[in-house]
């Protein structure tokens, strides 16, 4: 079996006038949420082998807070996660099939639709990944990712 962990960035500040969406930082509430997510990941032994993170400031700050709780993990900034579709995220995760436990740190609606698609086979209007939320999906080690292949092993939100 292999695992795919989806971590949605925690609450972020609204964009200031003229500020790019990519540059929005976490709020104080978001920082606390991200630290809590890191503790939950560590306490439940879901520490990933590798992390791919969107380049946005709020996702990078979420990941930094998680790493503060779980310790160093092989991590890479992956620009394709920002504004990704479920299909794009599946292709990205499938390209890292050799990683036993992969974490993607990103955004909605891509992450929540990916979780729904892999678990139930449908992505539709699913709304279930709050800021700072973590979904752990388990699937056969050698199987390509496709709709309905995964089991939801755990779900947590702050």
N, C-alpha and C positions, 0 to 999 in steps of 0.2 A: 504494500500500500504506500501511497505518497499523499502528502497533504499540501493544500493550498490555503494559505491564510490571507484573508482580505482585511485590511485595516483602512477604514475611512479616516481622513484627517479629522482632528478634533475641531471644536468651534473656533472660528476665525473672526477677526475684526472686520467690520464692513470696509469696503474700499474708501480711502480718503479721496477728495477731489483730485482728479488727474492720476491717481494711482492705478497701475495695472493690476488686474485680477491675480496674476502670478505672484505679485509682491505682497499680498495680504498676509499679515502675521497672525499667529494664534492669539486669542484673547487670554486673559488670566484664567477664565473658566476652562478654555481649551487646553491650556498647559496642564491644569490639574487633571482633566480628562485623559490626556495622553499619558501622564505618569501613572494613573490608575490602570489604563490599558496595559502598560508595561508590567505592572505588578501582577495583573491577572494572567498575562502571558507567561511570566516567570513562575508564578505559583502553581499553574496548571500544566507546566512542562510543555508548552507550545512554542518554545524558542526556535525560530527558524534557522535553517542552514544558510540561507541567502535572502536578501531583501532587494526588491526593485522598487524605487520610489519616484513618484512624479517630481518634476523640477520646481513645483510651486513652493513658495516659502512656507505655507501652512503645512504641507505634507512633510517637508524636510524638518520643520520644527517638531511635528508630531513624532517622526521617527527618532529625532535626537532625544526627546523625552522618554520614549520607549527604551532606547539603548541605555539611557541613564539607569534604568531599572534592571535590564537583562544582561548588560555588558556588550562587548563588541561582537558584531556579526558582519560577515561579508555583505557589502551593500553597494548598490550602483544607482545612480540617477538615470532614469529611463524616460526621456521626453515623450514617448508615445503614450504614456499612461495619462497625461493631461488631456482631458476631453475625449478619452478612449471610449469606443463602443464595446459591448460585450465580446463581439467577434475579434476585435483587435486585442483585447485582453487575453482571450483564449489563445490566440496565435502567439502572443508574448509568453504566456505560461507554458505552452507546448514547446516553445523553443528552449525552455529550461527544464525539460522533462527529466534530466539527469539529477536534478536537485530533489532530495527526499522531502524536504519541507521548505517550500518557497512562500515568501510573503510579498504581496503587492500592497503598496501604500498609495492610495489614490482618492478618487472623488466619486460622488454620485452624479448622474444616475448610473454610470458605468459599473461600479462595484456591486450595487444592489441588484442590478439586472443580471450581472454575471453570476452572482450567488444563486439567484432564482433559476436562471437558465441551466446551470450545471446540476442543481438539485432537483428541480421539478420538470425541467425540459421546456419551460416557458418563461419569458421575461416580462411581457406585457406591461401593465401599470404597477408592478410590484413596488412597494415603498416600505422598506424595512431595515435600512442601514443608517442609523442615526450618527451624527458626528461622534467620532471616537469609537464607533462600533467595530467589533471584531467578529468575523465569521471564519470558522475552520471547516474546510471541505476535505473529505477523504475519498480517494479514488484508487482504482487498481494501478499499480506501479508502471506497467508497460502500456497502458491504454492511452490512446489519443483522447484529448478532452473533447467532449461532445455533449449536447443537451441530455440531461438526465443521468449522467454517469456518476455523479458524486453523491455522497451522503453527508448531511450536515452533522459534523462531529461535535461542534460547540458553537455557541453564539453568546456574545457578551456586549453590553453597552453601559456607558457610565450613568 
